[in-house]
Amino acid sequence: MTKQRKDVRPSDLKTKRFTAPDGTVIQMKVVRADSPTFGFDIQAAFRSNVRRIREERRERQRAAQDAAQA
């Protein structure tokens, strides 16, 4: 018996925005525990988080390099 693979994209998941106690806005992907595609959903949320964190790090590195050159 083979499992059917269902590709779940991060854009398929709902995004909630929360305000942290310090005032920063935090975006979180919402994954339903009772979803039949829970494994694929959690993987999509993980990919989305990793992509966002890498982009933020690149932006910070570029800003630091620009500040150092100025």
C-alpha positions as a Python dict, from the first residue, in 0.01 Angstrom:
ca = {
    (1, 'M'): (0, 0, 0),
    (2, 'T'): (143, 336, -98),
    (3, 'K'): (64, 669, 57),
    (4, 'Q'): (-63, 942, -165),
    (5, 'R'): (143, 1253, -139),
    (6, 'K'): (-47, 1577, -103),
    (7, 'D'): (162, 1887, -147),
    (8, 'V'): (56, 2151, 100),
    (9, 'R'): (197, 2496, 40),
    (10, 'P'): (257, 2742, 322),
    (11, 'S'): (14, 2977, 149),
    (12, 'D'): (-256, 2712, 198),
    (13, 'L'): (-230, 2756, 576),
    (14, 'K'): (-395, 3038, 767),
    (15, 'T'): (-171, 3302, 922),
    (16, 'K'): (-252, 3464, 1254),
    (17, 'R'): (-94, 3784, 1379),
    (18, 'F'): (-30, 3840, 1746),
    (19, 'T'): (112, 4136, 1933),
    (20, 'A'): (385, 4043, 2179),
    (21, 'P'): (405, 4215, 2519),
    (22, 'D'): (688, 4434, 2386),
    (23, 'G'): (468, 4555, 2098),
    (24, 'T'): (623, 4357, 1811),
    (25, 'V'): (390, 4180, 1571),
    (26, 'I'): (439, 3804, 1542),
    (27, 'Q'): (303, 3604, 1249),
    (28, 'M'): (226, 3237, 1304),
    (29, 'K'): (103, 2969, 1066),
    (30, 'V'): (-200, 2784, 1204),
    (31, 'V'): (-203, 2406, 1178),
    (32, 'R'): (-512, 2206, 1271),
    (33, 'A'): (-432, 1898, 1477),
    (34, 'D'): (-736, 1709, 1346),
    (35, 'S'): (-648, 1771, 981),
    (36, 'P'): (-612, 1458, 766),
    (37, 'T'): (-299, 1617, 617),
    (38, 'F'): (-146, 1719, 950),
    (39, 'G'): (202, 1590, 862),
    (40, 'F'): (210, 1785, 537),
    (41, 'D'): (64, 2093, 707),
    (42, 'I'): (332, 2097, 977),
    (43, 'Q'): (604, 2051, 716),
    (44, 'A'): (467, 2343, 513),
    (45, 'A'): (459, 2564, 824),
    (46, 'F'): (817, 2464, 906),
    (47, 'R'): (935, 2547, 552),
    (48, 'S'): (762, 2884, 573),
    (49, 'N'): (924, 2966, 908),
    (50, 'V'): (1271, 2866, 787),
    (51, 'R'): (1230, 3075, 471),
    (52, 'R'): (1119, 3380, 671),
    (53, 'I'): (1403, 3349, 924),
    (54, 'R'): (1664, 3317, 648),
    (55, 'E'): (1528, 3624, 471),
    (56, 'E'): (1538, 3824, 795),
    (57, 'R'): (1900, 3719, 859),
    (58, 'R'): (2003, 3816, 505),
    (59, 'E'): (1839, 4157, 547),
    (60, 'R'): (2019, 4213, 879),
    (61, 'Q'): (2354, 4111, 726),
    (62, 'R'): (2303, 4347, 432),
    (63, 'A'): (2210, 4632, 667),
    (64, 'A'): (2520, 4566, 879),
    (65, 'Q'): (2741, 4563, 569),
    (66, 'D'): (2587, 4885, 443),
    (67, 'A'): (2639, 5050, 780),
    (68, 'A'): (3000, 4934, 788),
    (69, 'Q'): (3067, 5077, 441),
    (70, 'A'): (2909, 5414, 521),
}
